[in-house]
């Protein structure tokens, strides 16, 4: 009995030592092979916290959609299992508060509630055959940015500032990257931190256009302290238009427009009121 116990104990100790010398490695889900016959890998996604991938038939019917957030280990890569046929692949990168509506590739929509952010897209037709496809894609910026800067001090009691703007679109056509609806976009910011710079994104209907902007400042009881309207603000796709104004000075004047090179965007358009 003693001998049998000793042998069993010795074998158990040997197995335990072997396991300690050769520990089982942790498996990172990002290192696991992607399961599908169409693999999509996205480069240069540092500016995005969300990625949306969608497959459509060439008639525009959505076949499959995958949504990712930047905290997911597979962020930036996904796989589709598709039957042999021709499709359209659309990938959208952004940092909105939610996923856009992507049922129709000709009208991919964000909402005021989600917020509008810098947005990037890749769109192409894909032919699926009996050979797996591994696609490495780079997203292109499709937004225009109106950057509004308040140059004077807020009065006592200023609690929030609201920007309401028209002339652009909150939705875009994935075939062109251009805006496809006439939107009434708005964004409200809390002023308790003293914020002076505000970024307003839109999708233009063509590569250039104009925005009409209404700026309203409220107190904590939603009483209007100031309201100002700016007409025909010039915009271009992939460009920043920088607008600055002393809101509470009482006089608005346009003093000039200039262009400077920007390494992140195509250029800046500077407008001082």
N, C-alpha and C positions, 0 to 999 in steps of 0.2 A: 504494500500500500504506500509506504514511504517512497519507494523508488518511482512508482507511477506518478506520484504527486510532484516529485523533484523534476522528472523529465518534462511533465506538462508545464511546470513553472518555468523551466529553462527555455522551453520553446516560446512561451508567451513573452518572456523578457527579450529574446532574440528578435521576435517580430516587432516589439515595441521599439527597440533600438534601431532597427532597419527603417521603421517609419519616421523616427526622429532624424535620421541621417538623410532621408529622401522625402521631405515634406511635400504634400500635394499642393501645387501652386494655385493661387487664386486666379479665377477666370474673369477677365474684364469683358463684359458684354460687347464693348466696342471692338474687341479683337476676334469675336466669333464671326465665322463666315456668314455673309448676308444671304438669306434664303429667297431666291427669286431668279428669274431669267433676264430681268432688266435692273441693273444696279446703278444708282445715281449717287455721285459724290460731289459735294459743293465746296468750292474753294473761296477764300476771302470772306468769311462770315463773321468777322470780329464785330461789325457794326450792327448785327442783328441778334435779337433774343428769341425770335420765332422763325421757323421755316415751314412752309406749306408746299407739299408736292401733290400734283393732281395729274391724272391720266384721263384724256378724253378721246372719244372716237373723232374721226375727222368731220362728223356731222355735229359735233359739239356736245355729245352726251357724256357726262362724267362717268367714268368706269370705276376709278378708285382714287382715294385721297388719303394722304398721311400728313399728320400735323406733329411738329416737334418743337420743344422749348430747349433753351441753351443748357438747362440743368440735366438733360437726358444724355446718357453715355453715347448714344448713337447719333447725336446732333451733327448734322452735316452729311449723313449718308443714310440711304434707305434702299429697299428692294421691292420690286413689283413682280408678281407672277402673272404673266399675260399670255393670252392665246395669240397665235401668229396672225398678225394683221397690221394695219397702219393706224397710228395714234398721234395725238399731240401731248407732249409733256410740258407742264408749266410748273416752275418753281418760284415761289415768292419768299423773299426775306424781308423782315421788318421788326419793329419793336413795339407794336401796338399792344393794347391791353387785351386783345382777343384775336381769334382767327377770322380772316375775311370770309365772306360768303363766296364760294367758288363753284357753285352749281353750273354756272354759265361762263365759259372762258371769254366771252365777249364783254362780260360785265362782272369783274371781280371787285367786290364792294367792301369798303370799310365804313364804319359809322362814327358819328360824333361821340357816342358813348365809349367806343373803343379808343378813340383818339387816332390822329393821323401822324405818322412818323416817316422818317427816311425809309424809302422802299426800293427794293431791288428785285429784278425779275430775270428769269431765263425761260424762253419758250421756243420749242422746235418740234418738228414732226419726226416721229420715230417709226421705223419699220421693224417689227419683231419677227424673227425667223427661228429656225430650230437651233441657232447658235446663240448662247447667252451674250448680252450686251453690257459692257461696263462703261458708263458715261461719266466723264469728269467735266463739270460745268462751272462757269463763272457767271455770277449774276451782274446785271447792269443796272445802274441807278435810273429810275424813271420819274422821280419826283422833281418838283421845283420848290424852292424854299424862300419864303418872305420872312426875313429876320427883322423884327421891330425892336428898337432900342429907345427907352425913355431916358432923356438926358437931364431932366430936372428932378427935384425931390417931390415925393408924394405928400399931399396935405395930410394933416392929422385926421385919422378916421378912415383913410382909404384901406379897404379890406380885400378887394379882389378886382381884377381887370378882365374884361371879356372882349374877345376878338371874334367878329362875325364877318365872314368874307364870301363873296360870290365871284364867278368868272372862271373858277376851276371846277374840278370834279373830285368826288370822294371814291370814285370807281374808275377802273381802267380796263381796256380791251387787251387781253394777253397776246393778241396777234400783232399789235402795234406798240403797246406800252403807253398809249395816249388815253386821256380821260374820255369818258363815254356818256356821262350824264351831267346835267346842270345842277350842281349841288349848292346847298346853303350850309357851309361849313362853319363851325364855331369851336372855340376853345376858351375856357375860363381858368385863370391862374390865381392862386392865393398870393396876396401881397405882404403877408406877415413877415416873410423873410427879406423883404426889400428887393426882390428880384427886379431887374431892369431890362433884361434881354429875353425876348420871346420868339420861338421858332414856330412858324405856321407853314405846314406842308400842303401841297395840292398836286393833282395830276392835271396838266394842261390838256386842252383839246387838240392842240397842235404843238409844234416845237416852240412857239412863243404865244403870248397872250397878255391880258391885263386883268388885275384883280381890283375889286371894289371892297374897301375895308372900312368897317365901323368899329371904333374902339370906345368902350364904355367902362368907366371906373365907378365902383359901388362902395358904399360903406357897409358895415356889418349887418345893417337892417335892410339891405338891398335898395337903399335910396341912391339915385344917380348923382354922383359928384361931378362928372364930366362926361361928355360924349363928343366924339370927333369923327368925321368921315373923310376918307382919302379915296379919291377916284383915279382910275386908270394907272394903277401901279404896274409898271412894265415887268413882265416875268418871262423867263426862258427855261425850257426843260434842262435839267442838270445844272442850273445856275442858282446862285443865291442873290436875291435882291435885298440889300440892307437898307432899312428905313429908320431914320432917327428923328425924334421930335421932342421939344420941350413942351409937353402936353399942357402944363399949367401956366405957361407964360402968357397965354391969351391971344397970341398971334401965330398963324401958320404960314410959312413961306417956303417955296421950293428954291433952293440955292444952287442946285446943280446935280449932275449925274456923272459918275466916273466908273471906269472898269479897272480891276486889278486882278492879277493871276492868283488863283487859289489851287493848291495841290490836291485837295480832296474833291472839290467840285470844279466844274469847267471854269467859271470866273465868278466874281462878285460884281453886282451892280449896286452902287452906293447912292442913296437918295437922302438928303437932309431937308427936313421941312422947317 
